[in-house]
Amino acid sequence: QVQLVESGGGFVQPGGSLRLSCAASGMIFSMYAMSWYRQAPGKQRELVSSITRGGRIHYADSVKGRFMISRDNAANAVNLQMNSLKPEDTAVYYCNVDQGSRSYWGQGTQVTVSS
């Protein structure tokens, strides 16, 4: 059974940094693209960044130049380094993997950016 567990969220002032991690189990991690999504209060869940099994990376325009996704296949983990955080980055961040017709999500980790 696929399990995704996020960690690393928290409270940070504008301009600060956080590093999110997602630990995956129950799957052959290196075979799948991994993604980070976020959902702010009252808004739809949106794609933040993704990384294919070959290392091709996509970023939402709103985070380009500030966030960096990486994967560690040996550790079955995908990370999201978030720099220059803004109040509008406040959201619950979710790790995701799509396996054919099935989509798996972690429980989410809260990121709050505020002065």
C-alpha positions as CSV (number, residue, x, y, z in Angstrom):
1,Q,0.0,0.0,0.0
2,V,1.4,3.4,-1.0
3,Q,2.0,5.8,1.8
4,L,3.3,9.3,1.5
5,V,4.3,11.2,4.7
6,E,5.1,14.9,4.5
7,S,7.2,16.8,7.1
8,G,9.0,20.1,7.5
9,G,6.1,22.6,7.5
10,G,5.9,25.4,10.0
11,F,5.6,29.1,10.6
12,V,8.1,31.5,9.0
13,Q,8.4,35.2,8.4
14,P,8.3,36.6,4.9
15,G,11.6,36.1,3.2
16,G,12.4,33.0,5.2
17,S,13.0,29.4,4.1
18,L,11.5,26.0,4.8
19,R,12.4,22.6,3.5
20,L,9.6,20.1,3.0
21,S,10.2,16.4,2.7
22,C,8.0,13.5,1.6
23,A,8.8,10.0,2.5
24,A,7.3,7.3,0.3
25,S,6.7,3.6,1.0
26,G,4.9,0.8,-0.6
27,M,6.0,1.6,-4.1
28,I,9.0,1.4,-6.4
29,F,9.9,5.1,-5.9
30,S,12.3,5.5,-8.8
31,M,9.6,4.5,-11.3
32,Y,7.3,7.4,-10.7
33,A,7.1,11.1,-11.1
34,M,6.5,12.9,-7.8
35,S,4.7,16.2,-7.3
36,W,4.0,18.8,-4.6
37,Y,0.6,20.5,-4.5
38,R,-0.7,23.1,-2.2
39,Q,-4.1,24.3,-1.1
40,A,-4.8,27.7,0.5
41,P,-8.0,28.4,2.5
42,G,-10.9,28.9,0.2
43,K,-8.8,28.0,-2.9
44,Q,-8.5,25.0,-5.1
45,R,-5.5,22.7,-4.8
46,E,-2.8,23.7,-7.2
47,L,0.4,22.1,-8.6
48,V,3.5,23.6,-7.2
49,S,6.2,21.5,-8.7
50,S,6.9,18.1,-10.1
51,I,9.9,15.9,-11.0
52,T,9.8,13.0,-13.4
53,R,11.6,9.7,-12.8
54,G,14.2,11.0,-15.2
55,G,14.7,14.2,-13.3
56,R,12.7,16.6,-15.6
57,I,11.3,19.4,-13.4
58,H,8.3,21.7,-13.6
59,Y,7.5,24.7,-11.5
60,A,4.4,26.8,-11.2
61,D,5.1,30.3,-12.4
62,S,4.4,31.6,-8.9
63,V,7.3,29.7,-7.4
64,K,9.9,29.8,-10.1
65,G,13.2,31.0,-8.9
66,R,12.3,30.6,-5.3
67,F,11.5,26.8,-4.8
68,M,13.6,23.9,-5.8
69,I,12.4,20.3,-6.0
70,S,14.7,17.3,-5.7
71,R,14.4,13.6,-5.3
72,D,16.5,11.0,-3.5
73,N,15.7,7.6,-5.0
74,A,17.9,5.8,-2.4
75,A,15.9,7.3,0.4
76,N,12.5,7.1,-1.3
77,A,12.0,10.8,-0.7
78,V,11.1,14.0,-2.6
79,N,12.0,17.4,-1.2
80,L,10.9,20.9,-1.7
81,Q,13.3,23.7,-0.7
82,M,11.3,26.9,-0.4
83,N,13.2,30.2,-0.3
84,S,12.1,33.8,-0.2
85,L,8.7,32.8,1.1
86,K,5.8,35.1,0.7
87,P,2.5,35.4,2.7
88,E,0.7,34.0,-0.4
89,D,2.7,30.8,-0.1
90,T,0.7,30.0,3.0
91,A,-1.1,26.7,2.4
92,V,-1.2,23.1,3.2
93,Y,1.4,21.4,1.1
94,Y,0.7,17.8,-0.2
95,C,2.9,15.2,-1.7
96,N,1.4,13.3,-4.6
97,V,2.1,10.3,-6.9
98,D,0.0,9.2,-9.8
99,Q,0.1,5.5,-10.7
100,G,-2.1,5.0,-13.7
101,S,-5.7,5.5,-12.7
102,R,-4.8,5.9,-9.0
103,S,-3.6,9.0,-7.3
104,Y,-2.1,8.9,-3.8
105,W,-1.8,11.8,-1.4
106,G,0.0,12.5,1.9
107,Q,-1.8,14.0,4.8
108,G,-0.3,17.4,4.1
109,T,1.9,19.8,6.1
110,Q,0.9,23.3,7.0
111,V,3.1,26.2,5.8
112,T,2.3,29.6,7.3
113,V,4.2,32.7,6.1
114,S,3.4,35.8,8.2
115,S,5.0,38.7,10.0
